[in-house]
């Protein structure tokens, strides 16, 4: 079974974060905000899974 980044947050939390994004960005379509949030979750999950690479990159190694 594969997990998507969207599955990292329960529906209630996802909707709360999306509502905050919509409140702070008037005129944004809810579907677009959902896609941006899902992509952001994917980015964070990828970064969290690769902490050594991030640390090496920060040191310039």
QUITA-V452608 format. One record per residue. N is the residue number from 1. OMEGA is omega as a letter, one per 20 degrees, with the letter a starting at -180 (999 if undefined). Layout:
BEGIN
n = <N:N>
omega = <OMEGA:OMEGA>
END
This chain:
BEGIN
n = <1:2:3:4:5:6:7:8:9:10:11:12:13:14:15:16:17:18:19:20:21:22:23:24:25:26:27:28:29:30:31:32:33:34:35:36:37:38:39:40:41:42:43:44:45:46:47:48:49:50:51:52:53:54:55:56:57:58:59:60:61>
omega = <r:r:r:r:r:a:r:r:r:a:a:r:r:a:r:r:r:r:r:r:r:r:a:a:a:r:r:r:r:r:r:r:r:r:r:r:r:r:r:r:r:r:a:r:r:r:a:a:a:a:a:r:a:r:r:a:a:a:a:a:999>
END
